[in-house]
Amino acid sequence: MGIILSLLIAAVVGGVSFGYRTRRHAAFGAGLGLLGGSVILAAMGFCMFDAEAESTEAVLGVTLAAAFAWMFGAGSRAVLDQSGDGKAGGGFGDSEIRTGAYRLGWWWPWLLLSPTLIILVFFLYWPAIQTFRLSTKLTRLGAPRQAERCLGNFSELLVPNPFLVAALPLAAIGVMWGIGLWHRRANPDTWSFGVARTLRPFGIVFLLLALYFIFENENGGYRQIYLNTLIISVGTVALSMIFGLGLAYLSYQHIRGITVYRTLLIWPYAISPPIAGILFFMMFNATGGVVAAVASRWGIDLPDYTQNASLARFTIILASVWKLLGYNLLFFLAGLQTVPRDQIEAAALDGANAWQRFRRIVLPALGPIGFFLLITNLTYSFFDVYGTIDFLTKGAPAGATSVAIYELIRVGVDNGDLGRGAAQSVVLFLAVIGLTAWQFKQSEGRINYGGA
């Protein structure tokens, strides 16, 4: 029954993702979705629907089939759109490519791309596939044998209630879809459109809340790791970009000796995350740190950050923000040089104050760079923060600063539980891919790249 339900859902998802402009398109998309769902379920031997499998594994199996159905449908739609649906003049399907006085065969772009494709296959795609295979096994570092676990390593991260695991994310996705539909259907001249436009970027909050409640919370479950990752990542990205932009705007002014000042601000970027963790450990150490010494001289009893969860998280965020400031400053300075000064001067002549000029002219011009920095800062906060945490708090107190990357290395490398560590790495990988795709989707129509 579970297999049939999974394939039916895969067919529906495939039809929707491919497009349902005609019945032929819908049928073709449903076939692609059915193929995608069947491939992944058959590759895993339909193990998630065995009698001894947990009910949560069945929910994950349906989700996996739907995901592959969407990949098959949406991917095929994108390929057909790029090739012009098989019509003349579109994409790589042409027999030859004409550029200037030269005629190139259809294979020429693939030949030029082959070095990059080879590197991606051997150093990204193949390791990713192997990591997923490892996540379905019960194996330990150095153990001569391993056992199949299907999706058991993933189900351990979730609450044992399959209804919550299925219903909460679906409800959140429904809310996000509803807000998007509201924004598309609303009249641009009404207040309703403005409300929908404001709410649309925050639709992801509902999905993040749903994920928080479906992660296991008992016996050191994954919910605390998820919460730590959210707090530290959001704090790091938001503060590093805000302060980076502010410092870049100030250091862009024509001040004597500003070149030396900019160089000193960029220096922290050259320091590795572990060194940043060591520096802040020495500064905030409760017994011999400079911060504690200054606080005691002023009569302030500063608590030990390693014993306070909020202070420990704040210290991690502060160290990460300091590490990223130089990187963000460098790009924002480059972006400020592209802002048209004639527009700023014209706005000043029209009576716009400094804040209005910054909000209406400077910020939109910095949109592409800001979006790029948002992606790179998010990647840093998810992955590179490991070194800072390891030298600064080691996940203390009581795991309050143990984020996803720190936990998976602790489980997979330190404890030698390769299967569970691989499962957590797959979860982290999917989270980063999902957030990045959502950011690209939200940026459509909001960022001006200077085109006509």
N, C-alpha and C positions, 0 to 999 in steps of 0.2 A: 504493500500500500504506500509506504514511504517513497519507494522508487518511482511509482507512477505519479504521485503528487509532485515530486521534484521535477520530473520531466515535463509535466503540464505547466508548472510555474516557469520552467526554463523556456518553453515554447512561447508563453505569453510575453516574458521579458525580452526574448529575442525579437518578437514581432514589434514590440513598442520601440526598442532601441534602434532597430533598422529603419523604422518609419512606416506609417500606415496611410500613405497618401492614396494608395489603391489597394484593392484586395490582393493583387499579385504581389505587391511589396510586402503586405502583412504576412501572406503565406510563405514567401521566401524567407522573411525574417524569422518567422516561427520555426521554419526548418533549420535555419542556422542556430537558433537558440536551442532547439532540441539536440542538434549535433554537439554544440558546446557543452551542454549539461551532460550528455551521454559520455562524452570523451573523458571528462574529469571524474565522473562517478565510476566509470569502468576502469580508469587508471588506478583508482583506489580500491577496486574490487568490491564496490558497494558495501564496504565494511561498516559505514556509519549506520546502516539499517539492519545489522545483524541482531539476533535476539539478545546477545550479551552486551550490546552497545548501550551506553547511557542515552536517555532521552534528549539531553542537550546536544549530543553528537548528531542526532538526526536533524535538529534545527540547523546546526552548522553545515550539515550535508546539503540541505535545501538551499542555504545561503550560498554555498560554494557553487552549486549547479546554476543558480541564478546569476552569479557573478560571471561565470564563464559564458553563459548565454548572452549576457550584455556585452561582453568583450567580442564575441563572434559577430553579433548583430551590429553594434556600433562601429567596430573595426571594418567590417565589410561595407557599411554605408559610407564611411570616410574614404575608403579606397575607390569606390565607385564615383563619389563626388569629385575626387581628385582627377580621375581619368575621364570625367565628363560623361559618365554613364555609357562608356563605350563609343561615344561620338567622336568625330574627328576634332583634332585640336586639343585634346586633353591628355595631360599627364604622361606617365611612363609607358602607357599602352601604345603610343605612336610608334610607327616603324622607324622613324628617324627624328632627330632634333636639329632644328636649324637655328643657328646663331651667327649673325653677320654673314661672312662669305663661306662659312664652314658648315658641313653637314655631318652630324654625329649619329652613330647607331644608338638604338635604345639601351644597349648594354653600357654605354659610356658613363652615365651617371652612377651606375652600380659599381663600375670599376673604380671610379674616384672615391666612392663611399666605402669600398671594401676594407681599407685599413681600419677605419672607425668601426665598421660592423664586426670585423674579426675581434677587435679589442672588446667590444660590448658583449659579444657572444661568450668569449672565454673568461672574461673578468667580471661580468655583471650577470648576464642571463643564466649561464650555466651554474655559477655558485648560488644564485637565488633558487634555482630548481633543486639543487642538492640540499640547500638549507630547508626547503619545504619538505623534502623527503625525510630528512633527519628529524624534523619536528613531529613526524608520525610514528616515531620509534621510541622504545624504552632502551636507552643505551647510556653507558657511563664512560668517562674518559679512561682509557686503558683496559676496558672490559673486553674480553675476547668474543662475546656474543651480544646480540641485541634482539629485542622482541618487537613485534608490531603492536602499536597502540592506536592506530587509526587517528581519530581526532581527540583522543583522550587527553593529550597534553594541552590542547586548547580548551576543552570543556572544564578542566581544572581551574582555569582562570575565571570562569563564569559561575553565577549562582546556579544551584541545581534545579531551579524552577524553569522548565522549558518555555512556559507561557510568557514569563517576563522577558526571557532572552529573545523571543520572537516579536512580542507585542510592542515593547517600548521603542526599539529602533524603528519599527514600521510606523508607529504613531509619530515619531519625530520627523521621519522622512516625509510623511503625509503633511505635517505642519509646514515644513520647508517648501514642499511642492505647492501647497495652498497659498503661501505668501508670494511665491513667484508667479502663480496664476493671477492672483489679485493685482500684482504690479503690472502684468502684461495687459490685463483687461480694463484696468482703471483708466478713466479719462485724464490725460495729462493736465487739464485745466482745473481739476478738482483737488480738494484737500486730501481725498482718499488716495490719490496717486502719490502725494508727498509722504503720507504715512507708510504706504506700502514700500516706497523707495527707501525710507529710513529703516524699516524693519527687515528688509530683505537680507542685508549683510549679516544680521544677527540671527538668522534662521539656524545657523550651525550650532548655536547655543543649545537648542532643544536636543539635537543629536548628542552633543557632549554630555548633557545631563542624563540622557537615556543610557549612554555607555557607562556612566558612573554607577548607576543603579543595577546594571546587569553584571558588573564585575564582582567577584567573590569578596566578601568582607570578613569571613570567619577564618580563624587559625592563620593569621598573617596573609590574608588574601591579596589579590591584585588591586583592589579598589584604592588602597592607600598609595600604592605606587602610581596609579593613574592620576590621583589627585595631586601628588607631589609634582608629577611631570607637568600637569596643567599650570599649577601655580608658578613654578620656576620658569617654565617656557614663556608664558604670557608676560610675567614680570620682566624677564630678560629682554624679550623682543620689544615690548612697549617702551620701557625706559631707555634702552640703548638707542632706539630710533629717535625718540623725543629729544634726549640730551644730545645725540649726535647732530641732529638738525639744528638745534639751538646753538651749539658751539660752532657749527659750520657757518651759520648765519652771522654770528658775532665775529668770527675770525675772517670772514670775507670782507669786512670793512677795511678801508684804507687807513691803517694805523702804522705808525713808525715801528719797525722791527716785527711786523706781523709774520714774516716768513719764518723767523726763529720760533715764534709762538706756535705756528701751525705744525712745525716739525716736532716740537715737544708733545703736542697733542696726539700726533700719529704714532709715536713710539710704542705705546702699549700694545698695538696690533702685532708688533714683532715678537712679543713674549708668548710662549706657549701656555695653554690652559693649566698644566700642572704647576708651572712657575707662578702663575697668577694665584693658584690655590695656596702655594707656600708663602707668598708675600702677604696675602690676607690672613693666613694663619698666624704669621708673626705679628701682624698689626693688631688682630683682635684676640690674641691669646689672653686668657683671663689673668694669668700670673705674671707674664713679662711683656705683654704687648703694649705698643705705644698708645693705642686707643684707651686701654684700661688705665694706663699711667696718667694720661691727661684727664680722664674722667675722675679719677680719685683725687687729683690735685684740685679739681673744681668742686669736690665734695659730692660727686655723683657715684652711687654704688651701682656700677654697670654689671648686670648679670652675665654669667658665662653663656655664650651663644651655643656651646655644645650641649647645654642642658635645657635649652628652650627651643621648641620646634619653630615658632615664628621667627625668632632671631636667627636661627640656623638657616632657614630658607632665605631670609633677607640678606644674610651674609653671602650666600651662594649667588643670589641675584646681583648683589653689588659687585662681587668679583667678576662675574660674567659680563655685566654692563661695562665695567672698566676695561675689560679685555676687548670688547667690541667697539668701543667708542672711536678708536683710531680708524678702524675699517669703515664705519659709517661716515665719519667725518671726511675721509678721503673722497668717497663717492659723492657726498652731498656738496662738497666744495667744487668738484668737477661739474655737478649739475647746476650749481648757482652761476657758473660762468656761461651757461647757455641761456639763462633767463634774459629776454630782450630788455635792455635798459630803457629803450625809447618808450615801451609800454609803462614801465614804472614811473618815468618822468611825466608822461602824459596823465597818468592817474593822479600823481601828486599835483599837477596843475589843475586838475578837475576837482581838487579838494579832498581826495582820499587820504586818510591817515595811514600811519605806518602799518597797523594791524590789517587794515583793509587791503593795502597793497600786498602784504605778505599772503593773506588768505586768498585773494582773488587772482593774483598774478603769479607769485612765486610758487605756492603749493601746487597748482595745476601743472606748472612747467616741470616740477620735480616728480610728477606722477610716475613715469617709467622707472626712474632710478629708485624711488621709494618702493615700488612694487618688487624690483629686483632685490633690494635690501631686505624686504620682508621675507622673501623666500630664503635667502642666504642666512639671515639671522635666525629664522625658525629652524633651519637645518643645524646650525650651531647649537641652539638651545636643546635640541633633541639628542645630538650625538657628541659633540666636542666638549660638552660640559662635564663629561665623565672625569677627566683629569683634575678639574677644579674640585669636584666633590670628593674624589679619592684622597686628595692631599689636605682638604680643608675640614671635612666632617666625617668621611667614610660612611656616609648614610645616617649618622647619628643626628639627633637623639631618637632612639627607638624606631629607626627607619623613616624619620620625618623628612629627610633629604635624599632618600633613595629613589631616584627617577628610573624610568624604563631602561635606559642604556646601562645604568649602574647595576640594576637588579639582574638583567640578563647576563652580564659578565660575571656577577657574583654566583648566579646559579649555574651557568654553563661552563665557566672556566674555573672559578675558585672551588666550587663544589663538585665539578666534574659531571654534572647532570646535563649531557649534551642535548638530549631530546627536549627537555623542558626549556632549556636556554634557547634552542632553535625556534621553538614555538613562540617564545616572547619576542625574538628578533623578527619573526614574520609579522606579529601583531604591530610592532613598532614600524616596520617597513610599510605596511598597509596604511597605518595612521598618517605617516608623512606623505605618502602618495595621495591619499584622500584629501588631506588638507591643502596640498599643493594644487590638485585639480580643482578644488572648490575655490581657491583664491584666483586661479586663472578664469574660472567661470564668472566670478563676481567682478573681475576687472574689465570684462567686456563692456565697451561703451562708456567706461568711467575714466579710462586713461588715454590721454592724447599723446601719440607718438610723433606729432608734428607733421602728419600726413595731410594731404589736401582734403 
